[in-house]
Amino acid sequence: MAIVKSKLLKQLSENYPNFLKKDLEKFTDIILNEIKRALKRGDRVELRGFGVFSTNIQKASIRRNPKTGEKVNVPEKKTIHFKMAKEMFKKLNNDK
C-alpha cells in the first residue's frame, strides 16, 4: 500500500498535535517543492538516514512498440534515481 500526501499529513498531525494542519501542509509542500526544484536543476538531494535522489539522463533511442512492432523514436530524457541509505535498508530488512 502506498502512502499518499493526505495520509502523510494525517499521520503528521496525529504525531504533532500542537502544530496546525495548514502549517504542516505548507511545510510538506515546501520540502517536496524544494526536492523537485533541486532535481530539475540537476542537483542531488540527500536525506540522511533515508536516501539520495539524483537524476540520470537516458539517451535517445529507437525502440519497438510491442503491440504493433513498429519502430518508435524515443527522445533523450531525465529520470530520477533513488538510492536508499544503509540505515533505511537495515530497518526495512529488520537488521540490527
Beta strands, then each sheet from edge to edge (+ up, - down):
strand 1: 45-47
strand 2: 51-58
strand 3: 61-64
strand 4: 71-74
strand 5: 77-84
sheet 1: 1+ 2- 5+
sheet 2: 3+ 4-
end
